[in-house]
């Protein structure tokens, strides 16, 4: 009986220790909104790679119902970043039609495959779903 009473008293205390995951996520969306908007609005080829730190923070704080979408988006950006890094290529200046000297056909194929996956319907849908979730749940868009 005593254990049951202790457990009954601890449950509300423990559940009150952390904030609501959706509130924490929405706070992060709002905190990063201006910076993310600035990065994305540049239109630079490396904008999404430059936004990875923000995306990692949002992914870490995301509620369970959107973790798959964040994994899809972040995973595809990381794959492209890694392919470019492995080829020792600057994402801001890489030109697929005129790759830098020293980039092998295999490296170029890996970069192309990663870019294709990043632009795939699955990744674009995940990004759209994340934007919609931010508007619906957080009452604010991911970017301005």
C-alpha positions as CSV (number, residue, x, y, z in Angstrom):
1,X,0.0,0.0,0.0
2,X,2.8,2.4,0.9
3,X,4.6,1.8,-2.5
4,X,1.4,2.5,-4.3
5,X,1.0,5.8,-2.4
6,X,4.6,6.8,-3.1
7,X,4.1,5.9,-6.8
8,X,0.9,7.9,-7.0
9,X,2.7,10.9,-5.5
10,X,5.8,10.6,-7.8
11,X,3.9,10.4,-11.1
12,X,2.7,14.0,-11.1
13,X,6.1,15.2,-10.0
14,X,8.0,13.3,-12.6
15,X,5.7,14.3,-15.4
16,X,6.0,17.9,-14.4
17,X,9.8,17.8,-14.6
18,X,10.0,18.2,-18.3
19,X,8.1,20.6,-20.5
20,X,5.6,19.5,-23.0
21,X,7.5,18.2,-26.0
22,X,5.3,20.1,-28.4
23,X,5.8,23.3,-26.5
24,X,9.6,22.8,-26.4
25,X,9.5,22.0,-30.2
26,X,7.4,25.1,-31.0
27,X,9.7,27.3,-28.9
28,X,12.6,26.0,-30.9
29,X,10.7,26.6,-34.2
30,X,10.1,30.2,-33.1
31,X,13.7,30.7,-31.8
32,X,15.2,29.5,-35.2
33,X,12.6,31.0,-37.5
34,X,14.5,34.2,-38.4
35,X,17.9,32.6,-38.8
36,X,16.5,29.7,-40.8
37,X,14.6,32.2,-43.0
38,X,17.8,34.2,-43.6
39,X,19.8,31.1,-44.5
40,X,17.2,29.6,-46.9
41,X,16.4,33.0,-48.5
42,X,19.9,33.3,-49.8
43,X,19.1,30.8,-52.5
44,X,22.7,29.6,-52.3
45,X,23.3,25.9,-53.3
46,X,24.6,25.2,-49.8
47,X,21.7,26.8,-47.9
48,X,20.3,23.5,-46.6
49,X,23.7,22.3,-45.5
50,X,24.3,25.6,-43.7
51,X,21.0,25.1,-41.9
52,X,21.9,21.6,-40.6
53,X,22.6,22.8,-37.1
54,X,19.2,24.3,-36.9
55,X,17.6,21.2,-38.4
56,X,19.5,19.0,-35.9
57,X,18.1,21.1,-33.0
58,X,14.6,20.9,-34.4
59,X,14.9,17.2,-35.0
60,X,16.2,16.7,-31.4
61,X,13.2,18.6,-30.0
62,X,10.6,17.2,-32.4
63,X,7.6,15.4,-30.9
64,X,7.3,11.7,-31.7
65,X,4.7,12.1,-34.5
66,X,7.2,13.9,-36.8
67,X,10.5,12.2,-36.0
68,X,10.4,10.2,-39.3
69,X,10.0,13.3,-41.3
70,X,12.9,15.0,-39.6
71,X,15.0,11.9,-40.1
72,X,14.2,11.9,-43.8
73,X,15.1,15.5,-44.3
74,X,18.2,15.6,-42.1
75,X,19.4,12.3,-43.4
76,X,19.2,13.4,-47.0
77,X,21.0,16.7,-46.3
78,X,23.7,14.9,-44.4
79,X,24.2,12.4,-47.2
80,X,24.7,15.2,-49.7
81,X,27.1,17.0,-47.3
82,X,29.0,13.8,-46.8
83,X,29.3,13.1,-50.5
84,X,30.6,16.6,-51.2
85,X,33.0,16.4,-48.2
86,X,34.3,13.0,-49.4
87,X,35.0,14.5,-52.8
88,X,36.7,17.5,-51.1
89,X,34.2,19.8,-52.9
90,X,32.9,23.1,-51.7
91,X,29.1,22.9,-51.6
92,X,28.7,26.6,-52.4
93,X,30.7,26.4,-55.6
94,X,30.2,22.8,-56.9
95,X,29.0,22.7,-60.5
96,X,27.7,19.3,-61.6
97,X,28.3,20.1,-65.2
98,X,31.9,21.3,-64.6
99,X,33.2,19.5,-61.5
100,X,36.5,20.5,-60.0
101,X,39.6,18.7,-61.1
102,X,40.2,15.5,-59.1
103,X,36.6,14.6,-58.6
104,X,36.2,11.0,-59.8
105,X,33.3,9.6,-61.7
106,X,32.4,7.6,-58.6
107,X,32.4,10.6,-56.4
108,X,30.3,12.6,-58.9
109,X,27.8,9.7,-59.1
110,X,27.6,9.7,-55.3
111,X,27.0,13.4,-55.2
112,X,24.4,13.1,-57.9
113,X,22.6,10.2,-56.1
114,X,22.6,12.2,-52.8
115,X,21.2,15.3,-54.5
116,X,18.5,13.2,-56.3
117,X,17.4,11.7,-52.9
118,X,17.4,15.2,-51.3
119,X,15.1,16.4,-54.1
120,X,13.0,13.2,-54.1
121,X,9.2,13.3,-53.6
122,X,9.6,11.5,-50.3
123,X,12.0,14.2,-48.9
124,X,9.9,17.0,-50.3
125,X,6.8,15.6,-48.8
126,X,8.5,15.2,-45.5
127,X,9.6,18.9,-45.6
128,X,6.1,19.9,-46.6
129,X,4.7,17.9,-43.7
130,X,7.1,19.5,-41.3
131,X,6.1,23.0,-42.5
132,X,2.4,22.1,-42.2
133,X,2.9,20.7,-38.7
134,X,4.7,23.9,-37.6
135,X,1.8,26.0,-38.9
136,X,-0.9,23.8,-37.4
137,X,0.6,22.9,-34.1
138,X,3.0,25.8,-33.4
139,X,0.8,28.4,-35.1
140,X,3.9,29.7,-36.9
141,X,5.8,28.7,-40.1
142,X,9.3,27.3,-40.1
143,X,10.4,30.3,-42.1
144,X,9.2,33.8,-42.4
